[in-house]
Amino acid sequence: MKYTKFFQGVLLGILFFAIMFAIEEVDATKLGAKQRSLPCDENKTQKIRVALGRLTVLSFPVKPKEILPGESSFDFKQIKNDLAIKALRANAKTNVFVYMAERRCAFDVVTVPSQGDDIIFIKDPEEDQFEVNFK
C-alpha cells in the first residue's frame, strides 16, 4: 500500500515535468506569431505596429530601467525583460523611449487595423561586436 502511493507520486511528478517540458518547447512561431528583430538605436526611431485588440511584445536582452511613452493612446506594461504594448484606440501614434543600462532605444508606435507585430526581439548593436587581437 505504501509503495502504491509512492509510485503514484513519482508518476505524477514525471507527468508534471513532461507537461512543463512540452509547454516550454512550444515556440511562438509555431503558433503563427509574427516576429522580427530590431536593433536598439539611439539616433533612429524604429517603427512598431500594434494591431487594435492585440498585444505586441518587445523583448529586450536585459530588463529596461525606465520606459517613457509620449502619449496615453497605448497601454505599456513591463514584465521582466519584456514590454507589452496594447493600443487603446484606433489611429493612435506615439513615441516611446526605453532606457537600458548603457543605452536608450527609440520607437515610434502606431496602431494598425491588422497585421501588427506580435513579438519583436530588440538587439543590442554592440552584442555583435567583438575585439580582435593581432599579434
C-alpha positions, -999 to +999 in steps of 0.1 A: +000+000+000+029+024+009+046+016-024+015+023-044+012+058-031+049+063-036+048+052-073+017+073-079+036+103-066+065+095-088+043+091-118+025+124-111+059+141-108+071+127-141+038+137-158+041+172-144+077+176-157+067+161-191+039+186-194+061+215-184+088+204-209+062+202-236+048+237-228+084+251-228+090+236-262+060+254-278+076+281-300+057+313-307+064+309-344+048+275-345+016+292-332+016+316-361+031+346-342+047+372-363+081+380-350+111+400-361+143+416-347+152+453-345+183+470-333+183+493-303+191+526-320+196+558-300+196+580-331+169+565-353+134+555-342+122+520-350+085+516-361+063+493-340+030+482-354+003+473-328-029+458-341-061+470-324-073+444-300-039+425-298-007+428-278+027+435-292+057+424-271+092+440-273+117+415-258+149+432-247+183+415-240+182+430-204+155+444-182+148+480-191+154+505-163+128+531-175+101+534-201+089+568-212+058+569-235+048+600-253+010+598-252-016+578-234-031+562-265-013+529-256-011+508-225+025+498-216+033+470-191+068+458-183+072+422-174+109+412-167+128+419-200+096+423-220+075+454-227+039+446-237+020+473-257-017+474-263-035+500-284-063+518-266-078+534-297-076+533-335-053+556-355-031+562-325+005+572-327+032+580-301+068+576-295+084+558-266+119+558-252+133+527-234+163+532-212+185+503-206+218+501-186+240+518-211+218+530-239+185+544-250+162+528-276+137+550-295+105+537-311+075+551-330+044+531-320+014+532-344-020+514-343-028+493-374-061+476-382-045+442-388-011+426-394+006+441-364+038+429-348+034+401-322+069+397-309+099+419-316+133+409-303+153+441-296+190+435-303+219+454-288+241+465-317+272+461-296+263+425-289+276+415-324+309+434-319+340+416-306+376+425-301+402+411-324+438+410-311+466+410-337+500+397-327 
